[in-house]
Amino acid sequence: MSLGVIDVGTTNIKLIIYDEELNQRYSETVNIPMTFPDNYRVEQDANALRSAFNHLINAARDKGVKYLGISTYRASILAWDRAGNPLINIITWLDKRGLEIVNKFPYSIMRHLPLLSSVLIPTSPIVQILWLLRNRQDIIKRVRRGEAFIGTLSSYLAYLVSNNYVNDASNEALTGLWHPGNFRRIDMVYELLGIPREIGPDVVDNINEFGEVNGIIIGALIADQQAAMVGEGCLSIGCGKVTNGTGSFVDAVIDRFRLVGGGLLPLLILKYRGNAFYGVEGFLPATGSVIDWLVKLGLLSSPQELDGLINVNTQGIVVIPALAGVNVPPRPCARGFIDGLTLNTTRESFVRATIEGIVQLIGLIFDRIKAYSRVSIVRVDGGLSRSILFLKLLATVLNTVVERQRDVEATARGVAALLKVFRGDWSLNDIIRGIHVNIELRINPGEEKLSLSRDAVMKIIKGMRCET
């Protein structure tokens, strides 16, 4: 058992150990609670995460791991000193303190400039850095003196294992300070926003020798959704993936770096030895969390009960479960919408209508992505992907074949595949052709019918007016 992956999530950090055939042989999870210190603020205890990270590295060593890769959640900022001690908690991607910045002059004007419109949004790393500039001048002064660093969670973990201020390409590309097309710092952004040039680690390939800890070589570092694209074998045009956890991340491969809008995000999926793979992504904030909500209300006993709703009639009920807003089209104020309830409404019909609402919201994202990418197959992962009903409805909504691998931990599997390349067992072409992909289920469009139309959903969502 020589390959280990540490997957850092928003609520936990997980170690998975693989054998040479990429079969899981061991896993361990440590929960890292989020904190909510104030309105709109969502943090994660950086000291607790550091402790858990070190614990899992030691656990990997004890299990005989020789090579380790890391994936992290994205677009989250923290500061640390030269000894690696955190100076603040992690400002997570869920944190919206950036509203204090983007709604005030001069940023309220600057956010409409083409260069800045995609980065001056409340949850972006640039805006989190601007918040630190306004509120933590003590840290900024230490950064200018070379006594401290500011970076993404990935750059912090890279520092812990290497003692170097570096970041991987996939994570740094999402900061807005480094261009994923020409691989250079965006000088104009630094100048317009007054961001110190000391903030900006060296950027390296995703497959790279980051350091050695306790005899374990760190050979890969990559953002989580990009790792899932690798794990799903989605590095060629025509392939897309939908990760279904708390929310749903919808990604597809594109031919080159492109600026996109309408709630979509451009991605650098992977960079290695002069090769760069690009994608486009849309995000639905609430999917698995909607299932948890149904369980909490007593409408479901467990997610496994969903598959008993195959062929159930919705009785004309319309449910748009936008319980945490919608990004495509941009409607952050959107919330749940219910119509068509009668005295004859059953629990089964309501739950079925809710699932149809979820997949149609994913369909809105997919429609937008198709303007940039031709997708002929979609691969799925994440907890909700275990539901056959969900997958059948998804295939029908997307009008695309949907495939699921035997191992739904696509993020960790992607990192493990990168480690095989780092170690020289596989080539990059092996990854591109999907040598590591193991499909267990294939579903064609039309195996399950829908009563809710996409046009109806779009009309309802567009009617939810709010600040974007």
C-alpha positions in Angstrom: 0.0 0.0 0.0 2.3 2.7 -1.3 -0.1 5.4 -2.7 -1.9 7.7 -0.3 -4.3 10.6 -0.9 -5.3 13.3 1.5 -8.5 14.9 0.4 -9.3 18.2 2.3 -13.0 18.9 2.3 -14.9 21.8 3.8 -16.1 19.8 6.8 -13.6 17.0 7.0 -10.2 15.8 5.9 -9.8 12.2 4.6 -6.9 9.8 4.0 -7.4 7.1 1.4 -4.7 4.5 0.7 -4.7 2.6 -2.6 -2.9 -0.5 -3.8 -1.1 -0.7 -7.1 -4.3 -1.3 -9.1 -6.0 1.7 -7.4 -8.2 -0.4 -5.2 -9.0 1.3 -1.9 -7.3 -0.5 1.0 -7.7 1.9 3.9 -9.5 5.2 4.7 -9.7 7.5 7.7 -11.7 10.7 8.2 -11.2 13.5 10.6 -14.0 16.1 11.0 -13.0 19.8 11.0 -16.0 21.8 12.0 -16.8 25.1 10.4 -17.3 28.2 12.5 -19.7 31.0 11.9 -18.3 34.0 13.8 -20.6 36.6 12.3 -23.3 37.2 9.6 -22.1 35.9 6.2 -18.9 34.6 7.7 -17.9 30.9 7.3 -14.5 29.9 8.6 -12.6 26.7 9.3 -10.2 26.3 12.2 -6.8 26.4 10.6 -5.0 25.0 13.6 -7.4 22.1 13.8 -6.9 21.4 10.1 -3.1 21.6 10.4 -3.3 19.1 13.3 -5.5 16.7 11.3 -3.3 17.0 8.3 -0.2 16.1 10.3 -2.0 13.2 11.9 -3.1 11.7 8.6 0.4 12.0 7.2 1.7 10.1 10.2 -1.1 7.5 9.7 -0.1 7.2 6.0 3.5 6.6 7.1 2.5 3.9 9.6 0.5 2.2 6.8 3.6 2.0 4.6 2.7 4.9 2.2 5.7 6.1 0.2 4.0 8.6 -2.2 1.2 11.0 -1.2 -1.0 13.4 -3.2 -3.3 16.1 -1.9 -6.5 17.6 -3.1 -8.1 20.7 -1.5 -11.3 22.6 -1.6 -10.9 25.8 -3.6 -11.0 29.6 -3.4 -10.3 29.9 0.3 -7.7 32.2 1.9 -5.6 32.2 5.0 -2.4 33.8 6.4 0.5 32.1 8.2 3.9 33.0 9.5 7.3 31.6 8.4 7.0 28.8 11.0 3.8 27.6 9.3 1.6 28.9 12.2 -1.8 30.1 11.0 -2.5 33.8 11.7 -6.2 33.6 11.0 -8.8 30.9 10.4 -9.4 29.8 6.8 -11.9 32.1 5.1 -13.8 29.5 3.2 -15.4 29.6 -0.2 -18.8 29.7 1.6 -17.8 33.0 3.3 -19.6 36.1 2.1 -17.8 38.8 4.1 -16.8 40.1 0.6 -20.2 41.8 0.4 -18.6 44.4 2.7 -16.1 45.1 -0.1 -17.9 44.8 -3.5 -20.8 46.9 -2.5 -18.6 49.9 -1.4 -16.8 52.5 -3.4 -14.6 52.2 -5.4 -15.1 48.4 -5.9 -18.8 48.9 -6.5 -17.8 50.8 -9.7 -14.7 48.7 -10.5 -16.7 45.4 -10.4 -18.4 46.4 -13.7 -15.0 46.6 -15.6 -14.6 43.6 -18.0 -11.2 42.8 -16.4 -12.6 42.7 -12.9 -16.2 41.6 -13.3 -15.4 37.9 -12.9 -13.2 38.4 -9.8 -14.9 41.1 -7.8 -17.6 38.8 -6.5 -18.2 38.3 -2.7 -16.7 34.8 -2.5 -13.6 35.2 -4.6 -10.0 35.0 -3.2 -9.2 38.5 -4.5 -12.1 40.0 -2.5 -11.1 38.0 0.6 -7.6 39.5 0.2 -9.1 43.0 -0.1 -11.0 42.3 3.1 -7.7 41.6 4.8 -6.2 44.7 3.4 -9.0 46.7 5.0 -9.3 44.9 8.2 -5.9 43.2 9.1 -3.2 45.7 8.3 -1.1 44.0 10.9 -0.9 40.9 8.7 -0.3 42.9 5.5 2.6 44.7 7.1 4.2 41.4 8.1 3.6 40.1 4.5 5.4 43.2 3.1 8.3 42.5 5.5 8.6 38.9 4.4 7.5 37.6 7.8 4.2 36.1 6.7 2.3 34.8 3.7 -1.2 35.0 2.3 -2.5 32.3 0.0 -5.0 29.6 -0.7 -5.4 26.5 1.4 -3.5 24.6 -1.2 -0.5 27.0 -1.0 -0.6 26.7 2.8 -0.4 22.9 2.7 2.3 23.1 0.1 4.2 25.3 2.5 3.8 22.8 5.4 5.4 20.0 3.3 8.0 22.0 1.5 8.7 25.2 3.5 8.4 27.0 0.2 5.8 29.6 -0.8 4.3 27.8 -3.9 0.9 26.8 -5.2 -0.3 24.4 -7.8 -1.6 25.7 -11.1 -5.2 24.5 -10.8 -5.7 26.4 -7.5 -3.8 29.5 -8.3 -5.7 29.9 -11.5 -8.8 30.6 -9.5 -7.4 33.5 -7.5 -7.7 36.0 -10.2 -4.1 37.1 -9.7 -2.5 34.6 -12.2 -3.5 34.0 -15.8 -4.2 30.4 -16.6 -3.8 31.1 -20.3 -0.3 32.7 -20.4 0.8 31.5 -16.9 1.8 35.0 -15.8 0.8 37.3 -13.0 -1.9 39.8 -14.0 -0.1 43.0 -13.2 -3.1 45.2 -13.9 -5.2 43.5 -11.3 -2.5 44.0 -8.7 -2.2 47.7 -9.7 -5.9 48.5 -9.9 -6.8 46.9 -6.6 -3.6 47.9 -4.7 -2.7 44.3 -3.8 0.9 43.9 -2.5 3.0 42.1 -5.0 4.4 40.0 -2.2 1.1 38.1 -2.3 1.7 35.6 -5.1 3.4 32.2 -4.6 5.5 30.6 -7.3 3.2 28.4 -9.5 4.2 24.8 -10.3 2.6 21.9 -12.2 0.0 19.7 -10.5 2.4 16.7 -10.8 5.5 17.9 -9.0 7.8 16.9 -6.1 6.5 19.3 -3.5 8.5 17.9 -0.6 9.2 15.0 1.7 7.6 14.5 5.1 8.4 11.6 7.4 9.9 9.6 4.4 6.8 10.2 2.3 7.2 12.1 -1.0 4.5 14.5 -1.9 4.0 14.2 -5.7 0.7 15.8 -6.6 -1.4 18.8 -5.5 -4.6 19.8 -7.2 -8.0 21.4 -6.6 -10.8 19.0 -5.7 -13.2 19.4 -8.7 -10.2 19.3 -11.1 -9.0 16.1 -9.4 -12.5 14.7 -9.9 -12.3 15.5 -13.6 -9.0 13.5 -13.7 -10.6 10.7 -11.7 -13.5 10.5 -14.2 -11.1 10.4 -17.1 -12.5 13.7 -18.4 -9.5 15.4 -20.1 -10.8 15.2 -23.7 -13.4 17.2 -25.5 -16.8 15.5 -25.3 -16.5 14.5 -21.6 -18.3 16.1 -18.7 -18.9 15.2 -15.1 -21.3 16.1 -12.3 -20.2 15.8 -8.8 -23.2 15.5 -6.4 -22.4 16.1 -2.8 -23.9 18.9 -0.7 -24.2 20.8 -4.0 -23.5 19.8 -7.6 -20.5 20.8 -9.6 -21.1 20.5 -13.4 -17.9 20.5 -15.5 -16.9 19.9 -19.1 -13.7 20.0 -21.1 -13.1 22.9 -23.5 -10.4 23.3 -26.1 -8.6 26.3 -24.6 -8.8 28.9 -21.8 -11.9 31.1 -22.3 -13.5 33.8 -20.2 -17.1 32.7 -19.5 -20.0 34.4 -17.8 -23.6 33.9 -16.9 -22.6 32.2 -13.6 -20.0 29.9 -15.1 -16.4 29.6 -14.1 -13.4 28.9 -16.3 -11.0 26.2 -15.1 -7.5 25.1 -15.5 -8.0 21.4 -14.9 -4.4 20.2 -15.1 -1.0 21.5 -16.0 2.0 19.2 -16.5 5.1 19.5 -18.6 3.8 22.1 -21.0 0.4 20.4 -21.3 -2.6 22.3 -20.1 -6.2 21.1 -19.9 -9.1 23.5 -19.6 -12.7 23.3 -18.6 -15.8 25.3 -17.7 -17.9 24.8 -14.5 -21.3 25.7 -13.1 -22.3 25.1 -9.5 -25.7 24.4 -7.9 -25.3 25.1 -4.1 -28.0 22.7 -2.8 -28.6 19.1 -4.0 -27.5 16.6 -1.4 -28.4 19.2 1.3 -32.0 19.2 -0.2 -32.1 15.4 0.4 -31.0 16.0 4.0 -33.7 18.6 4.3 -36.3 16.1 3.1 -35.1 13.6 5.7 -35.2 16.2 8.4 -38.8 17.0 7.5 -39.7 13.3 7.8 -40.5 13.0 4.1 -37.7 10.5 3.5 -36.4 8.0 6.0 -33.0 7.9 4.2 -31.6 8.8 0.8 -31.8 5.1 -0.2 -35.6 5.4 -0.2 -35.4 7.6 -3.4 -35.2 4.6 -5.7 -38.6 3.5 -4.6 -40.0 6.5 -6.4 -39.2 5.3 -9.9 -42.3 5.8 -12.1 -44.1 7.7 -9.3 -46.5 10.5 -10.7 -45.8 14.0 -9.4 -49.6 14.8 -9.6 -48.8 18.2 -11.2 -46.7 19.4 -8.3 -43.8 21.8 -9.1 -41.0 22.1 -6.7 -37.9 24.3 -7.4 -35.6 23.5 -4.4 -33.2 26.4 -4.8 -32.7 26.5 -1.1 -29.3 28.2 -1.2 -29.7 30.3 -4.3 -29.0 29.6 -8.0 -25.8 30.5 -9.9 -27.1 29.8 -13.4 -28.8 32.0 -14.2 -27.3 34.2 -11.5 -30.0 34.4 -8.8 -28.3 34.3 -5.4 -31.6 35.3 -3.7 -33.5 32.4 -5.2 -35.2 30.1 -2.7 -37.6 27.3 -2.7 -40.7 27.4 -4.9 -43.7 25.1 -4.6 -46.9 25.1 -6.7 -49.7 22.7 -7.3 -50.3 21.3 -3.8 -53.8 19.8 -3.2 -55.5 17.8 -0.5 -54.6 14.7 -2.6 -50.9 15.4 -2.6 -48.9 12.5 -1.3 -45.5 12.3 0.3 -44.1 10.3 -2.6 -45.3 12.8 -5.2 -43.8 15.7 -3.4 -40.4 14.0 -3.0 -40.4 12.9 -6.6 -41.2 16.5 -7.7 -38.4 17.8 -5.6 -35.9 15.4 -7.3 -37.2 16.5 -10.7 -36.6 20.1 -9.6 -33.0 19.4 -8.7 -32.1 17.7 -12.0 -33.8 20.5 -14.0 -31.6 23.1 -12.1 -28.6 21.1 -13.1 -30.0 21.1 -16.6 -30.0 24.9 -16.7 -26.2 24.8 -15.9 -25.7 22.1 -18.6 -27.5 24.2 -21.2 -25.2 27.1 -20.5 -22.1 24.9 -20.7 -23.1 23.5 -24.1 -22.4 27.0 -25.5 -18.7 26.3 -24.9 -18.4 22.6 -25.0 -19.8 19.6 -27.0 -20.6 17.0 -24.3 -21.4 13.5 -25.5 -21.0 11.6 -22.1 -21.4 12.6 -18.5 -19.8 10.8 -15.6 -21.1 11.2 -12.1 -19.7 10.9 -8.6 -20.6 11.9 -5.1 -23.1 10.6 -2.6 -26.3 11.4 -4.5 -24.9 9.6 -7.5 -25.7 6.3 -5.7 -29.4 6.9 -6.5 -30.6 5.2 -9.7 -33.7 7.4 -9.8 -31.5 10.5 -9.7 -29.2 9.2 -12.4 -32.1 8.2 -14.7 -33.7 11.6 -14.4 -30.4 13.3 -14.9 -29.7 11.4 -18.1 -33.2 12.4 -19.4 -32.7 16.0 -18.5 -29.3 16.3 -20.0 -30.3 14.1 -23.0 -26.8 12.5 -22.6 -25.5 9.1 -21.6 -24.7 9.1 -17.9 -22.0 6.8 -16.5 -21.0 5.9 -12.9 -17.7 4.2 -11.9 -17.5 1.5 -9.3 -15.5 3.9 -7.1 -17.5 7.1 -6.5 -14.5 8.8 -4.8 -13.5 10.4 -8.0 -11.5 13.2 -6.4 -9.1 10.9 -4.5 -8.9 8.5 -7.4 -7.8 11.3 -9.7 -5.0 12.2 -7.3 -3.9 8.6 -7.1 -3.8 8.5 -10.9 -1.6 11.6 -10.9 0.7 9.9 -8.4 1.1 6.9 -10.8 2.3 9.4 -13.5 4.6 11.1 -11.0 6.1 7.7 -10.1 6.6 6.8 -13.7 4.1 3.9 -13.7 1.8 5.6 -16.2 2.2 8.3 -18.8 0.0 11.3 -19.2 -1.5 9.7 -22.3 -2.6 6.8 -20.1 -4.6 9.2 -17.9 -6.1 10.9 -21.0 -7.3 7.6 -22.4 -8.8 6.6 -19.0 -6.7 3.6 -18.0 -7.9 4.2 -14.4 -11.6 4.5 -15.3 -13.8 1.5 -14.2 -17.5 2.0 -15.3 -20.1 -0.1 -13.5 -23.3 1.6 -14.7 -24.4 3.2 -17.9 -27.8 4.9 -18.3 -29.4 6.2 -21.5 -31.7 9.2 -21.8 -35.4 8.4 -21.6 -35.3 5.6 -19.1 -37.3 7.8 -16.7 -39.8 10.4 -17.8 -40.1 13.9 -16.3 -43.3 15.9 -15.8 -41.4 19.2 -15.1 -40.1 21.1 -18.1 -36.9 23.2 -18.3 -38.8 26.2 -19.8 -41.1 26.3 -16.7 -38.1 26.2 -14.4 -36.3 28.9 -16.2 -39.4 31.1 -16.2 -39.8 30.7 -12.4 -36.1 31.3 -11.7 -35.9 34.4 -13.9 -38.9 35.8 -12.0 -36.8 35.8 -8.8 -35.3 39.3 -9.0 -32.4 40.2 -6.8 -29.0 41.8 -6.6 -26.4 39.7 -8.4 
